[in-house]
Every structure is written in structure tokens, then in C-alpha cells.
């Protein structure tokens, strides 16, 4: 039996595809059936559609990870950020803009994407923003919103703690400033 890293990557990709990806797709199909039920009221249908969009984003992430494991190539970081942010904000009135002043070839892409996702999710859920801007620079990624201070620390809220822990693993850190006119989160690496 070949135990090379590539063999392990292919095995892991196969397990993700045959297990998690298939299960997530099945949940999505079932959710589509519930959304299509003529007896469902519009308020619940809207909530379920939002849930479906979130699930679609997770499915796309898993597919991207399977692709990367199988091919040893990947989409650029800014392309993955654009796709994931668009999915996270689908169905909302929040617009987004991504500017890229540096092409990052990043070995820590997985951790950075997860951190960015959590910050965007926090802005979507808690800030009341209408716009999110992401700037990719050579040593920093800045995520800002025009909301009302959505990244205020709360008890029993572990999202930002997890982001800080994830970033510490790759020798990066999170700097946040939040006010009534918006929040800026900087991932510095």
C-alpha cells in the first residue's frame, strides 16, 4: 500500500466526497422540498431560503477543498474570498466590494478563509450594515462594514475567539476597531 502524501490526500478527498459532501447535498435536496411545499407560509419560506443559501455556501467550500486535495492546485485566495462572500451575502441587501492590491500566494489560505467568513458572518448578523469592503494587501486583509458596531464583544460568543485562535496558529493576529459608524477588522500576517 502506497502511503505517500498524495495517496492520503486522495483518500481524504474521497472520504469527504462520499461522506460529508453527499450528506450535505441530501440535506439541501430535502430542504428544497420543504421550501417548495405550497402549505409553507412566506415568512418561514424566506427563513428556509436563507438557510439553504448558507448550506449551499458550505457545500461549495467542501467541493473546493475536495478539488484542492485531488488536484494539488487551487483557486486564488481572492477568487475564493469573492465566491464565499457572495454566497454568504446572497439573499441580503448587503453589497460587497473586494479590492486586491497584492496577489497572495498563501500556504495558510484555509485559516484565512475561515477567519474572513466568520468576520463577514458577524457583520451580516449583528452590525446592520449595508456594505462590506475587503481589501487584500501584501501583509494584511482588511474587512470593514458600515454597520453600527457589530463586532462588540459579548459573553458566550466564541466566534471572534476562534478567529484569534485560528490566526495565532499561522502567526497572524486580528485587530478590531468598532464604533456606531462601522467596524474594521484587520488580519495582519
C-alpha positions in Angstrom: 0.0 0.0 0.0 1.3 3.4 -1.0 1.4 5.8 1.9 2.6 8.9 0.1 1.1 12.3 1.0 -0.7 12.4 -2.4 -2.3 9.0 -1.7 -3.5 10.3 1.7 -4.9 13.5 0.0 -6.8 11.4 -2.5 -8.2 9.2 0.3 -9.3 12.2 2.3 -10.9 13.8 -0.7 -12.8 10.6 -1.4 -14.0 10.4 2.2 -15.1 14.0 2.1 -17.0 13.4 -1.1 -18.6 10.1 -0.3 -19.5 11.2 3.3 -19.8 14.8 4.2 -20.5 16.2 0.7 -23.1 13.6 -0.1 -24.9 14.2 3.3 -24.9 17.9 2.9 -26.3 17.6 -0.6 -29.0 15.3 0.7 -30.0 17.8 3.4 -30.1 20.5 0.7 -32.4 18.5 -1.5 -34.7 17.8 1.4 -34.7 21.5 2.3 -35.6 22.3 -1.3 -38.6 20.0 -0.9 -39.8 21.8 2.2 -39.3 25.2 0.7 -41.4 24.1 -2.3 -44.3 23.0 -0.1 -47.4 25.0 -1.0 -48.6 25.0 2.6 -45.5 26.8 3.8 -46.0 30.5 4.7 -43.8 33.1 3.2 -42.1 34.1 6.4 -40.8 30.6 7.0 -40.1 30.1 3.3 -37.8 33.2 3.4 -36.0 31.9 6.5 -35.6 28.5 4.9 -34.2 30.0 1.7 -31.6 31.9 3.8 -30.7 28.6 5.4 -30.5 27.0 2.0 -28.1 29.7 0.8 -25.9 29.1 3.8 -25.9 25.4 3.2 -25.0 26.0 -0.5 -22.0 28.0 0.7 -20.8 25.2 3.0 -21.3 22.7 0.1 -19.2 24.9 -2.2 -16.5 25.1 0.5 -16.4 21.3 0.8 -16.2 20.9 -3.0 -13.4 23.4 -3.2 -11.5 21.5 -0.5 -12.1 18.2 -2.3 -10.8 19.8 -5.6 -7.7 21.1 -3.9 -7.0 17.7 -2.2 -7.3 15.8 -5.5 -5.6 18.2 -7.9 -2.8 19.8 -5.8 -3.9 23.1 -7.4 -6.4 25.6 -6.1 -8.3 28.8 -6.9 -6.6 32.0 -6.0 -7.3 33.4 -2.5 -9.1 36.4 -3.8 -11.3 34.3 -6.1 -12.2 32.1 -3.1 -12.9 35.1 -1.0 -15.2 36.6 -3.7 -17.1 33.3 -4.1 -17.6 32.7 -0.4 -18.5 36.3 0.5 -21.0 36.4 -2.4 -22.6 33.2 -1.1 -22.7 34.5 2.5 -24.4 37.7 1.5 -26.8 36.2 -1.1 -30.4 36.9 -0.2 -29.4 40.0 1.8 -29.4 43.7 0.9 -25.7 43.9 1.8 -23.3 44.8 -1.1 -19.7 43.9 -1.1 -16.5 45.1 -2.7 -13.2 43.4 -2.8 -10.0 45.2 -3.8 -6.8 43.4 -4.3 -3.5 45.3 -4.2 -1.4 42.2 -3.8 -1.6 38.7 -5.3 -1.2 36.5 -2.3 0.3 33.1 -2.7 -0.7 31.8 0.7 0.0 28.5 2.3 -2.4 29.5 5.1 -5.4 30.1 2.8 -7.7 27.7 4.7 -7.3 29.5 8.0 -7.5 33.0 6.4 -10.7 32.0 4.5 -12.3 30.7 7.7 -11.4 33.9 9.6 -12.8 36.1 6.8 -16.0 34.0 6.7 -16.6 34.4 10.5 -16.0 38.2 10.3 -18.4 38.6 7.4 -21.0 36.4 9.1 -20.7 38.6 12.2 -21.2 41.7 10.2 -24.2 40.2 8.4 -25.9 39.1 11.5 -25.0 41.7 14.1 -24.0 45.0 12.5 -27.0 46.2 10.5 -24.6 47.1 7.7 -25.5 47.7 4.1 -21.9 47.3 2.7 -18.8 45.2 3.4 -15.5 46.1 1.9 -12.5 43.7 1.8 -9.0 44.9 0.9 -6.3 42.4 0.2 -2.8 43.8 0.7 0.6 42.1 1.0 0.7 41.6 4.8 -2.9 42.4 5.7 -6.5 41.7 4.9 -9.0 44.4 6.0 -12.7 43.8 6.3 -14.8 46.8 7.0 -18.6 47.4 7.2 -20.8 50.5 7.6 -22.9 49.0 10.4 -23.4 50.0 13.9 -20.6 48.2 15.7 -21.4 44.6 15.1 -18.1 43.2 16.5 -18.7 44.2 20.1 -17.5 41.6 22.5 -20.3 39.6 24.1 -20.3 36.9 26.7 -20.7 33.3 25.5 -19.7 34.4 21.9 -16.9 32.3 20.7 -16.7 33.3 17.0 -14.0 36.0 17.4 -12.2 34.0 20.0 -12.0 31.2 17.4 -10.8 33.6 14.7 -8.0 34.8 17.0 -7.0 31.3 17.9 -7.0 30.2 14.2 -4.9 33.2 13.3 -2.4 32.6 16.1 -1.8 29.1 14.6 -0.4 30.8 11.4 1.4 33.6 13.3 -1.2 36.2 12.4 -3.4 38.3 14.5 -6.7 40.2 14.5 -7.1 43.9 15.2 -10.6 45.2 15.5 -12.0 48.7 15.9 -15.7 49.1 16.2 -18.0 52.2 16.6 -21.5 53.3 15.8 -20.3 54.2 12.2 -18.9 50.7 11.4 -16.3 48.1 12.2 -12.9 47.4 10.7 -11.2 44.1 11.3 -7.6 43.7 10.2 -6.0 40.3 9.7 -2.3 41.0 10.0 0.2 38.3 9.0 
